[in-house]
Every structure is written in structure tokens, then in C-alpha cells.
Amino acid sequence: MFHIKAPINVLESHVYWSTILTQKTKQIVGFKLPQSNNLELVMNNLNSLKHCKPKIFIIHSDHGFQYTHPRYINEVQNLGGIILLSIVGNSRNQILFWNH
């Protein structure tokens, strides 16, 4: 169990949790908890990968604009990653990813 400090005015707004986990151990290697779901959120979270330096990694996400933005795609590829977008209306690929 762990504690994440949330933004102060969370009752008046939403927070978005962007998390990077290791696939085998499900260990959290990076996370952000901002009040804006934007390109900067996912770009900043990619910086979490730079300290653990995985050789290959998979980003699993929805079809949000930030995950399909050319800047994000280029950065993931430069770091050696693969982007796996969920199938709209079907979570089967999520099951395959987490049970791999």
C-alpha cells in the first residue's frame, strides 16, 4: 500500500492518473497525478522511463489525442517503446497484455 498526495482542490475538479508499471512485477516506476489530461501529462510521465532505462517497453493506452500525437509517438519510439492502443469497445487486448 502507498500514499499519493493529491492536489488540494480535488473536490472541485478531476485528477488524472498516468501510471507506468513494469509488466512482470506490476511495480510502479512512474506516475503523475495532475488536474489536466493533456499532452504535457503524458510527455512528463515518459521522463519516468529515463531513470529505469528499459530496453523495450509497451505503452498501453486509450485513443486519447495525447497518445496519438506525433510528438508523443516520436518520443516513445526514440526511447525504444511500442504503443498499444486499446480496441474501442473491447478490452480483450488488455487481458492479453496483463497476462503475458
N, C-alpha and C positions, 0 to 999 in steps of 0.2 A: 504494500500500500504506500502511496506517496501523496504529497500535498502540492497542488498547483495554485499559486497565488493568482486570483482573478482580478481583472480591472475593477476599480472602485464602484463605478456606476453601472454595474452589470444588471441591476434591477430595471434600469431604464433602457436597456439596449440588449443586443445579442453579442455573444462571443463566438469565435470560430476557432476550432481546434485543428491545427495542421500538425500531423504527427509523422515521424519517421521511425519505423520499427525494423529490427532485424527479423528476417523470416524464420530462422530456425529457433531462436530463443524468445522471440517477440519482445525483446528488450527495446525500450525507447531510447534512441540515440539522438533525437532532436524533436523539439516541439515548439510551437508558437501558439499563443492564446490572445490574439488581438480582437479588436472590435470591428475591424474591416476585413471583408473577404475580397481581397484584391490581388493583383499581380505581385505587389511587393511582399505580401504574406508568403506566397509560395517561393519566391526568389530568395527571401531571407532564410526560409527554412532549409533550402538547399545548402546553405552555408554550414549547416549541422553535419553534412556529409563530409566536409573537407577535413574535419579532425579525425574521423574514423577511417577515411580513405578506402572504401570498399572497391574491389576490382570491378565487380559487376553488381548492379542493383536494379530493382524494378520499382517504379513509381506506380502505385495503383490509385486511381482517382476517378472522379466522375467526369462529365463532359463540360465542366465549367470553363469559362473563357480563359481563365488564368492557366489552366493545364493544357490548353491547345494554342496558347500564344507562342509565336515564333521565338521570342526571347527565352521563354521557359524551356521550350523543346531543345533549342541550341545548347543551353546550359546543362540540361540533363545529359544530352549526348556528349558534350565536352567532358563531363565527369564520368562517362562510361556507363550511363544508365539506359534503361528501356522504360518507356511509358506504356502502361497497360490501362486503357480506359474501360470502365465497366460497360456492359451491354445494357442499353436502356431497357428497363422492364424485366431484366433477367439477371439474377445475382449468381448464376452458375459459375461464371469465371472467377468470382470472389472466392467461392468454395474451393475451386481448383488451385487458386493462388495460395490460400492459407493452409491447405492440406498437402502442399507439395513437399 
